Amino acid sequence: MRSILTMSLMIVLLFSLAIPSMGEEPTGYLCIPDLCTGFRLNESDKWIIAEFSVEGIKFLLTKKDGKWYWNQFGQTSQIECGAFDDVGSIKCKDPVITYSFNKRSLRFDAIQSEGYVIPDPVGAKRLRERYGMRFEPYMMIGTCSPL
């Protein structure tokens, strides 16, 4: 009986050494959007419901020097985030988009509310064409994987 108990303890010990600590927080997350829907101006400058392509878009949430940062994969600019709250959520805000992520569900969303209230929709279209920025309100959703 004692040898079975000893053997069991050795197996548990070896198993626990082989598996990384489950309590360790990842140093980052790779986030990939699934859907993006919102509103856009049609050819007659009327607002219509729209689906936007998320093909090739990826985001990184990374921890550096004790702070979390959000950025689009392949770009150097980063958005400093707040801290994780008690339910595992964090928010990252730039001037027009708010990114939210939860480390328990591994889901994120990105919400841009700018665009609709701009008094000159044609001006918003010109800005989009000139700078490649989308001035249409949208919500993007997706999932993340720990790095």
Secondary structure, 3 states (H helix, E strand, C coil): CHHHHHHHHHHHHHHHHHCCCCCCCCCEEEEEEEEEEEEEECCCCCEEEEECCCCCCCEEEEEECCEEEEEECCCCCCEEECCCCCCCEEEEECCCEEEEEECCCCEEEEEECCCCCCCCHHHHHHHHHHHCCCCCCEEEEEEEEEC
